[in-house]
Amino acid sequence: KQWYQRRVRGSVVMLQEGQVIGHYRLSEALECGQWCIVESVIVSPKLRGLGLGRKLMNHCISLAKTLQMTRLYLSTKDKEGFYRKLGFISSKSLNVLSKANALLRGKNIVPMVPDTTPGITWMSLDLV
C-alpha cells in the first residue's frame, strides 16, 4: 500500500442573497503534489444555463493556479462537452480514496487505489 498526506483540500461555495447556489471541492491529487482534482461541481438546478458553472470552474482554475498546481483533473459521467469548452481533454484515470478506508480521511491519510468506476470519463487541463 502507498499512503499520502494531502496539503490542498477545501470547498468553495457560490452565494446569492445568502443562499448557496453553487459549489466545488478542490483536492490535491494523490499521484503528484502539483496536480489537483476538482470534485462535486454543482449549480442549483433552477439556475443552470446562466453561466454559473463556467464561473465556478473559472474560479477553480484560477485558485489552482494560485496554489501553483500544474494540472487539474476531474471525472464526469455526462458533462464532457461542458468541460471540453473550458479546455479539458480526456485523460487517464487517477487514483482515488478507498471507500473501505474512509475512517482514515479524518486523519488526512488516505490509501491510493485506481478508480474503476464504470461510465466515468476522466479529463485534465494543463495549468502552465
C-alpha positions as CSV (number, residue, x, y, z in Angstrom):
1,K,0.0,0.0,0.0
2,Q,1.0,3.6,-0.6
3,W,0.0,6.4,1.7
4,Y,-0.1,10.1,1.2
5,Q,-1.0,13.2,3.3
6,R,-2.8,16.0,1.4
7,R,-1.9,19.6,1.6
8,V,-4.6,21.1,-0.6
9,R,-8.2,20.4,0.2
10,G,-11.3,22.6,0.5
11,S,-14.7,23.5,-0.7
12,V,-15.8,26.7,-2.4
13,V,-19.4,27.9,-2.4
14,M,-21.2,30.4,-4.6
15,L,-23.7,32.5,-2.7
16,Q,-26.7,34.6,-3.9
17,E,-28.5,36.6,-1.2
18,G,-27.0,34.4,1.5
19,Q,-28.1,31.1,-0.2
20,V,-25.7,28.5,-1.6
21,I,-26.3,28.3,-5.4
22,G,-23.1,26.6,-6.4
23,H,-20.2,24.5,-5.1
24,Y,-17.0,22.7,-5.9
25,R,-14.3,20.9,-3.9
26,L,-10.6,21.1,-4.8
27,S,-8.1,18.4,-3.5
28,E,-4.5,17.6,-4.2
29,A,-4.1,14.5,-6.5
30,L,-2.6,11.5,-4.8
31,E,-0.1,10.9,-7.6
32,C,1.6,14.3,-7.7
33,G,1.7,17.2,-5.3
34,Q,1.4,19.7,-8.1
35,W,-1.8,18.1,-9.6
36,C,-5.3,18.7,-8.2
37,I,-8.8,17.3,-8.6
38,V,-12.0,19.2,-8.8
39,E,-15.0,17.3,-7.5
40,S,-18.7,18.0,-6.8
41,V,-19.1,20.8,-9.2
42,I,-22.8,21.6,-8.6
43,V,-25.1,24.5,-9.6
44,S,-28.6,24.9,-8.3
45,P,-30.9,23.2,-10.8
46,K,-33.1,26.3,-11.1
47,L,-30.1,28.4,-12.1
48,R,-28.5,26.1,-14.6
49,G,-27.9,27.5,-18.1
50,L,-26.9,31.0,-16.8
51,G,-23.1,30.6,-16.9
52,L,-22.7,29.9,-13.2
53,G,-21.0,26.6,-13.9
54,R,-18.5,28.3,-16.1
55,K,-17.9,31.0,-13.4
56,L,-17.4,28.3,-10.8
57,M,-14.9,26.4,-13.0
58,N,-13.0,29.6,-13.9
59,H,-12.7,30.4,-10.2
60,C,-11.5,26.8,-9.6
61,I,-8.9,27.1,-12.4
62,S,-7.7,30.4,-11.0
63,L,-7.4,29.1,-7.5
64,A,-5.5,26.0,-8.7
65,K,-3.0,28.3,-10.5
66,T,-2.7,30.5,-7.4
67,L,-1.8,27.3,-5.4
68,Q,0.9,26.6,-8.0
69,M,-0.8,23.5,-9.3
70,T,0.3,22.4,-12.8
71,R,-2.6,20.2,-13.8
72,L,-6.3,20.0,-12.9
73,Y,-8.2,16.7,-13.2
74,L,-11.9,15.8,-12.9
75,S,-14.2,12.9,-13.6
76,T,-17.6,13.2,-15.2
77,K,-20.5,11.0,-16.3
78,D,-22.2,13.2,-18.8
79,K,-20.7,16.7,-18.9
80,E,-17.7,16.1,-21.2
81,G,-18.9,18.8,-23.7
82,F,-19.1,21.4,-21.0
83,Y,-15.6,20.7,-19.7
84,R,-14.1,20.5,-23.2
85,K,-15.3,24.1,-23.8
86,L,-13.2,25.0,-20.8
87,G,-10.1,23.4,-22.4
88,F,-10.2,20.0,-20.6
89,I,-9.2,16.9,-22.6
90,S,-9.7,13.2,-22.0
91,S,-7.1,11.6,-19.7
92,K,-6.1,8.5,-17.8
93,S,-7.9,7.6,-14.5
94,L,-6.3,8.9,-11.3
95,N,-6.0,7.1,-8.0
96,V,-8.8,7.9,-5.6
97,L,-9.7,7.4,-2.0
98,S,-10.5,3.8,-0.9
99,K,-14.1,3.7,0.4
100,A,-13.1,0.7,2.6
101,N,-10.7,3.0,4.5
102,A,-13.0,6.1,4.8
103,L,-12.3,6.3,8.5
104,L,-8.7,7.4,7.7
105,R,-9.9,10.5,5.9
106,G,-10.4,12.4,9.2
107,K,-6.7,11.9,9.9
108,N,-5.7,13.3,6.4
109,I,-4.1,10.0,5.5
110,V,-5.7,8.1,2.6
111,P,-4.8,5.0,0.7
112,M,-4.2,5.1,-3.1
113,V,-6.3,2.9,-5.3
114,P,-7.2,3.1,-9.0
115,D,-10.6,4.5,-10.0
116,T,-12.5,1.7,-11.7
117,T,-16.0,3.4,-11.7
118,P,-17.9,2.3,-14.8
119,G,-19.2,5.1,-17.1
120,I,-16.8,7.7,-15.7
121,T,-14.6,9.8,-18.1
122,W,-11.5,11.4,-16.6
123,M,-10.4,14.7,-18.0
124,S,-7.5,17.1,-17.4
125,L,-6.4,20.7,-18.0
126,D,-2.7,21.8,-18.0
127,L,-2.3,24.9,-16.0
128,V,1.1,26.0,-17.1
